[in-house]
Every structure is written in structure tokens, then in C-alpha cells.
Amino acid sequence: MSDSLSEAQKQNIAASIDNSERNRIVKIWDYDDLLERTENDSSPYLENPKKALLEDAIRNLPTPAEEAATKAKLLAALKKAYDAEDVTLCLGAGVSMSAGVPLWNELINNMLSPP
């Protein structure tokens, strides 16, 4: 069994996470990637692994062009789902409150109260 993932496998994993977690940048590292980052000068990873990994992640942020391409891809997928009538809109409580819909507790109390 290999500890390495192909770039396609990494992209598939990242895409599945990106689709479910909005506004998150995902970079998949396998065993070989971690070795590559720690082989040459591992002292930052040993001294402060959290800081070193964060700095490494920041250095690997997508370019504006990559962000634009990702946005276009996601919007195209959303349009395709919309055209197929396969979209569900989920809104938080703030939307219903501003429309005058009672809070959950108020709704239950109103339903349970005698007329």
C-alpha cells in the first residue's frame, strides 16, 4: 500500500470538502508531501508545528486567477443544479425573524396555548 496520493486524488478530496465547507481553502497533503516539507529544514516543524503548518498553508494560498476559476466552476455547477431543479435553499433564523415569523419557542407556546 502506498502512502502517496495522486494529484487527481488530492484534487477530488479537496473538491468534496470545498463543496461542503464554504469559504475554506483545502490543500491535501499526503505522507510524501509532509516529508518534503520537513526533510530539508524540519526545525520550524519541531519548534512550533502549528505555526509552521500555518505559514506553509499561507504560502500555498490560491492566486486570484485560481480563486476566480474556482468561483466560476462553483457558479457553473450551481447553475447546472438550478436548471435541473436540484437546488434547496437553506436560510438561517435571521431571515424568518425579519419577516415576522416567531421564534421556535414562541411558535411552540402559541401552538400549545388554548385559543
Residue frames as qw, qx, qy, qz and C-alpha x, y, z in Angstrom:
[[0.000, 0.888, 0.460, 0.000, 0.00, 0.00, 0.00],
 [0.431, 0.371, -0.001, 0.823, 1.36, 3.40, -0.97],
 [0.240, -0.599, -0.440, 0.624, 1.34, 6.41, 1.33],
 [0.062, -0.234, 0.255, 0.936, 1.15, 8.75, -1.65],
 [0.457, 0.643, 0.546, -0.283, -1.93, 10.12, -3.36],
 [0.436, 0.348, 0.455, 0.694, -2.05, 11.18, -6.97],
 [0.009, 0.082, 0.039, -0.996, -2.71, 14.85, -7.68],
 [0.425, -0.265, -0.553, -0.665, -6.11, 13.83, -9.07],
 [0.544, -0.430, -0.707, 0.137, -6.97, 12.03, -5.81],
 [0.284, -0.282, -0.358, 0.843, -5.90, 15.08, -3.79],
 [0.169, -0.043, -0.229, -0.958, -8.00, 17.37, -6.01],
 [0.498, -0.359, -0.683, -0.396, -11.03, 15.08, -5.68],
 [0.479, -0.440, -0.624, 0.434, -10.73, 15.07, -1.89],
 [0.149, -0.212, -0.143, 0.955, -10.25, 18.85, -1.78],
 [0.273, -0.180, -0.447, -0.833, -13.21, 19.39, -4.13],
 [0.504, -0.460, -0.718, -0.136, -15.50, 17.26, -1.98],
 [0.392, -0.457, -0.465, 0.649, -14.50, 19.25, 1.09],
 [0.050, -0.073, 0.128, 0.988, -14.74, 22.58, -0.76],
 [0.325, -0.336, -0.605, -0.644, -18.28, 21.74, -1.87],
 [0.546, -0.568, -0.615, -0.011, -19.42, 21.09, 1.68],
 [0.479, -0.601, -0.249, 0.590, -17.46, 23.73, 3.57],
 [0.308, 0.883, 0.222, 0.277, -18.00, 27.22, 2.21],
 [0.031, 0.946, -0.230, 0.226, -15.12, 29.71, 2.18],
 [0.725, -0.532, 0.414, 0.139, -12.48, 27.19, 3.09],
 [0.462, 0.688, -0.542, -0.140, -9.26, 26.65, 1.23],
 [0.917, -0.236, 0.314, -0.069, -8.29, 23.00, 1.21],
 [0.385, 0.657, -0.646, -0.061, -4.88, 21.61, 0.41],
 [0.976, -0.185, 0.033, -0.110, -4.42, 17.85, 0.74],
 [0.086, 0.701, -0.703, 0.083, -1.03, 16.68, 1.96],
 [0.966, -0.075, -0.240, -0.064, -0.09, 13.03, 1.95],
 [0.815, -0.484, 0.105, 0.300, 2.83, 11.42, 3.71],
 [0.687, 0.219, 0.194, 0.665, 5.28, 12.33, 0.94],
 [0.076, 0.817, 0.143, 0.553, 4.16, 15.97, 0.99],
 [0.571, -0.816, 0.042, -0.080, 4.78, 16.17, 4.73],
 [0.837, -0.219, 0.174, 0.471, 8.18, 14.55, 4.33],
 [0.500, 0.534, 0.196, 0.653, 9.06, 17.03, 1.60],
 [0.154, -0.876, -0.062, -0.452, 8.13, 19.94, 3.87],
 [0.656, -0.731, 0.179, -0.066, 10.09, 18.61, 6.83],
 [0.932, 0.087, 0.024, 0.351, 13.13, 16.92, 5.21],
 [0.490, 0.602, -0.107, 0.621, 15.26, 19.95, 4.35],
 [0.080, 0.298, -0.461, 0.832, 14.81, 22.08, 7.45],
 [0.495, -0.479, -0.704, -0.175, 12.46, 20.47, 9.91],
 [0.280, -0.088, -0.537, 0.791, 13.37, 22.74, 12.82],
 [0.324, -0.135, 0.023, -0.936, 10.32, 25.05, 12.40],
 [0.716, -0.205, -0.505, -0.436, 8.06, 21.99, 12.42],
 [0.639, -0.173, -0.661, 0.354, 9.70, 20.65, 15.55],
 [0.163, 0.011, -0.376, 0.912, 9.81, 24.00, 17.38],
 [0.375, 0.325, 0.366, -0.787, 6.27, 25.11, 16.60],
 [0.253, 0.170, 0.879, 0.367, 4.43, 22.70, 14.30],
 [0.210, 0.753, 0.594, -0.190, 1.16, 24.65, 14.33],
 [0.036, 0.837, -0.113, -0.534, 2.87, 27.89, 13.29],
 [0.202, -0.358, 0.733, 0.542, 5.00, 26.15, 10.66],
 [0.275, 0.373, 0.861, 0.208, 2.00, 24.39, 9.10],
 [0.166, 0.849, 0.395, -0.309, 0.00, 27.63, 9.12],
 [0.044, -0.731, 0.351, 0.584, 2.82, 29.56, 7.46],
 [0.246, -0.090, 0.856, 0.446, 3.17, 26.77, 4.90],
 [0.266, 0.603, 0.752, -0.003, -0.57, 26.88, 4.21],
 [0.104, 0.871, 0.122, -0.464, -0.49, 30.66, 3.76],
 [0.133, -0.517, 0.599, 0.597, 2.36, 30.35, 1.26],
 [0.157, 0.111, 0.910, 0.368, 0.17, 27.92, -0.70],
 [0.352, 0.567, 0.441, -0.601, -2.91, 30.15, -0.90],
 [0.562, 0.498, 0.574, 0.327, -4.51, 30.20, -4.34],
 [0.204, -0.061, 0.211, 0.954, -3.77, 33.07, -6.68],
 [0.393, 0.393, 0.218, -0.802, -6.56, 35.47, -7.65],
 [0.480, 0.286, -0.602, -0.571, -6.77, 33.65, -11.01],
 [0.257, -0.040, -0.963, 0.066, -7.18, 30.30, -9.24],
 [0.164, 0.321, 0.641, -0.678, -9.84, 31.79, -6.96],
 [0.457, 0.380, -0.130, -0.793, -11.69, 33.19, -9.99],
 [0.429, 0.171, -0.811, -0.358, -11.52, 29.82, -11.74],
 [0.104, -0.169, -0.921, 0.334, -12.87, 28.07, -8.63],
 [0.291, 0.377, 0.376, -0.795, -15.67, 30.62, -8.31],
 [0.488, 0.325, -0.419, -0.693, -16.60, 30.20, -11.98],
 [0.333, 0.052, -0.936, -0.103, -16.59, 26.41, -11.59],
 [0.024, 0.273, 0.806, -0.525, -18.83, 26.55, -8.50],
 [0.384, 0.402, 0.127, -0.821, -21.24, 29.02, -10.14],
 [0.461, 0.237, -0.666, -0.537, -21.45, 26.79, -13.23],
 [0.228, -0.099, -0.960, 0.130, -22.22, 23.79, -11.00],
 [0.173, 0.356, 0.574, -0.717, -24.88, 25.81, -9.15],
 [0.451, 0.358, -0.214, -0.789, -26.47, 26.92, -12.44],
 [0.396, 0.112, -0.860, -0.301, -26.48, 23.33, -13.69],
 [0.095, -0.237, -0.890, 0.378, -28.17, 22.15, -10.46],
 [0.279, 0.391, 0.289, -0.828, -30.66, 25.04, -10.66],
 [0.457, 0.284, -0.494, -0.683, -31.51, 24.21, -14.28],
 [0.412, -0.030, -0.905, -0.103, -32.09, 20.59, -13.22],
 [0.579, -0.560, -0.091, -0.585, -34.33, 21.84, -10.39],
 [0.841, -0.173, -0.446, 0.252, -31.97, 20.21, -7.92],
 [0.227, 0.364, -0.360, 0.829, -31.31, 23.11, -5.55],
 [0.481, -0.678, -0.552, 0.063, -32.53, 23.52, -1.99],
 [0.073, 0.677, -0.169, 0.713, -32.38, 26.92, -0.35],
 [0.632, -0.456, -0.532, 0.331, -31.41, 26.86, 3.33],
 [0.020, 0.714, -0.069, 0.697, -31.79, 30.06, 5.28],
 [0.331, -0.032, -0.695, 0.638, -30.93, 30.84, 8.86],
 [0.172, -0.649, -0.682, 0.289, -33.27, 32.07, 11.58],
 [0.134, -0.413, -0.041, 0.900, -32.43, 35.71, 10.91],
 [0.104, -0.101, -0.601, -0.786, -34.32, 35.66, 7.62],
 [0.324, -0.524, -0.759, -0.209, -37.55, 34.39, 9.16],
 [0.307, -0.553, -0.467, 0.618, -37.29, 36.69, 12.18],
 [0.047, -0.269, 0.137, 0.952, -37.05, 39.77, 9.99],
 [0.266, -0.215, -0.667, -0.661, -40.15, 38.54, 8.14],
 [0.519, -0.317, 0.186, -0.772, -42.10, 38.42, 11.43],
 [0.806, -0.095, -0.570, -0.128, -42.07, 34.64, 11.88],
 [0.608, -0.718, 0.213, -0.263, -41.99, 33.79, 15.61],
 [0.031, 0.553, -0.822, 0.136, -39.01, 32.13, 17.24],
 [0.489, -0.013, -0.865, -0.112, -39.22, 28.37, 17.75],
 [0.126, -0.199, -0.781, 0.578, -40.18, 28.67, 21.44],
 [0.337, 0.243, 0.155, -0.896, -42.85, 31.27, 20.65],
 [0.539, 0.118, -0.596, -0.583, -44.26, 29.07, 17.89],
 [0.407, -0.115, -0.898, 0.119, -44.50, 26.03, 20.18],
 [0.015, 0.242, 0.600, -0.762, -46.04, 28.08, 23.00],
 [0.430, 0.208, -0.113, -0.871, -48.60, 29.55, 20.59],
 [0.552, 0.036, -0.736, -0.390, -49.48, 26.09, 19.31],
 [0.388, -0.169, -0.857, 0.295, -49.84, 24.66, 22.82],
 [0.117, 0.121, 0.403, -0.900, -51.76, 27.60, 24.28],
 [0.235, 0.555, 0.794, -0.076, -55.55, 27.27, 24.35],
 [0.189, 0.480, 0.408, 0.753, -57.35, 29.66, 21.96]]
